[in-house]
């Protein structure tokens, strides 16, 4: 996850109750991780045992060093939480092509 991420992919497995939701929060590096702490950054409702994508709420900015955790909630109770993921600064990459690419190309040099 990087500072320019707008979507958080989450893979769920196991028995997820009907109507369960995923709540994603960000925490400072030294902050206690708990459902009643942190800053909500996105939610997904009626999730199931599959991969889901949580869009960040409008105006959310991820900073380098923020810690992201997803919680699975049902009936207001936390059923599970993800491992913490630290946001990394996105490093721009410039690519310069050194050879032409054609429809017959099977490789090229960067």
N, C-alpha and C positions, 0 to 999 in steps of 0.2 A: 504494500500500500504506500502510495506516495502523496506528496503535498497537493498534487493536482487531481487526485482520485475524486470521482463524482459518484461512483457506484461501488458497493462492497459486495463481492460474491460470498455467499455463505452456503456450505454444504451441510444439510441436516440428515440425520439417520436415526433409526430407532422408532419407537412408538410415540408419535406426536399427536396429542389429543386434537379433536376437531376444534376449530376456533382459536388455536394457539397463535401467538404472534412472536416476532423477533424484534427486539429493541436493541439498537446499536448505540453505544455511548462512547464518548471520548473522555479520557482522564489525563491529568498531568502525570508526569513520570513518577512523582513522589506521592500521588494521591491513592487512598485506599479504594480498591475496586469492589463495588457493591451496587446493587440495583437502585439504592436510594442516594447514590452519590454520582458524580460525573455530570456530563452534559449530553443530553440526547442529540444524536446526529441523524437518525433515520429509523424507520419502522417498516415492517412488512406484516400484513395481517393474513389470517387464515392460511398459515404455512403448513406444509406436509413434509414427509421424509424424502426430500429431494434437494437439489441445489436451487437456491433462491438468490435474487439480487436485491439489495436494499439501496435505493437511491438516497443520497444525502439530502437532508432538508435544505430548502432555499436559504442562502446566506451562510451556510456552514463552511468554515475554512479549516482545513487540516494543517496543523503546524508540525514541522519537524520535531520529533520527540514525543508527540501526543501518543497516548496508548489507547487502542481501540479494542473494545470487548463487545461481543454480541450475547444477549440473554434471550433464552426461549421462555416465554411467559404464558401461563394459562390460568384464567380465573384470578389474575392478580398475583399469582405465586410464581417464583422463579423455578423452572424445572431443570435448567441447565445453563451453563455459560461457556463461551469459547475461551481458548487460550488468548492471552493478551498479544496484540500485534502492534509493534511500534511503527509509527509513520516515519518514512524516510524522505529526505529532500529529493525531488526529481532532478536528475542531472540531464540537461539537454545533450543530445548527441547529434553531431553533424556528420553526414555521410557524403563523400565525394566519389563519384563513379570514375573508374580508370579505364573502363572498356565499354564498348557499345553493347547494348542488349537488343537482340532481334528475336523474331519468332522462332528462329532456328537455334538460338542460344541454349546450351545446357548448363552453362556456368558464366560467371562474370567476376571481375576483380573490383574490389572496393578500395 
